[in-house]
Amino acid sequence: MVSLVICVVVFQIGLFQAQELYREWPNSQPMVQSLLTQLQPGKSRILTEESEVPLYYLQDKVASSQLTSLNWFEYTDKAGHYATGEEAYKAALSEGYFDVVELHFGANTILANALKDSLNENSLYGPKPVAVLPYTNRFGSGFFYIWRKR
């Protein structure tokens, strides 16, 4: 009897912890579906805040080489100027390198904010995103923003 009670208690604790961990991540299904409508499978270059999520759900439509995250980027512009980091992202956006861009202001909020301003001011992508999709998670609510090169 004691072992049954211990098993039930351990199960309840594990269930609670699993539910809390699950709620830390927003539901990415609407974002993935929106990305799918904006890209050309096998061709589009996608800048996404976290490339792992779209790659997982779109693995039969896109290759990992088509996805760029906000973790690291280097770019050589048409004039031959080499850049890394924020400067590289902005140069690539100004030349229309990415076909689709997704931001949701998670772990790289400072960089995402700088790129959002560049996207909205850039006639290739702006003045507004093509989709603004709400989400909620354990920490609150936010939006997935998706831009497409025009």
Helices and strands as residue ranges (DSSP letters): H 2-23, H 29-38, E 46-48, H 52-57, G 64-66, E 67-68, E 74-76, E 82-84, H 85-94, E 100-103, H 109-121, E 131-137, E 140-148
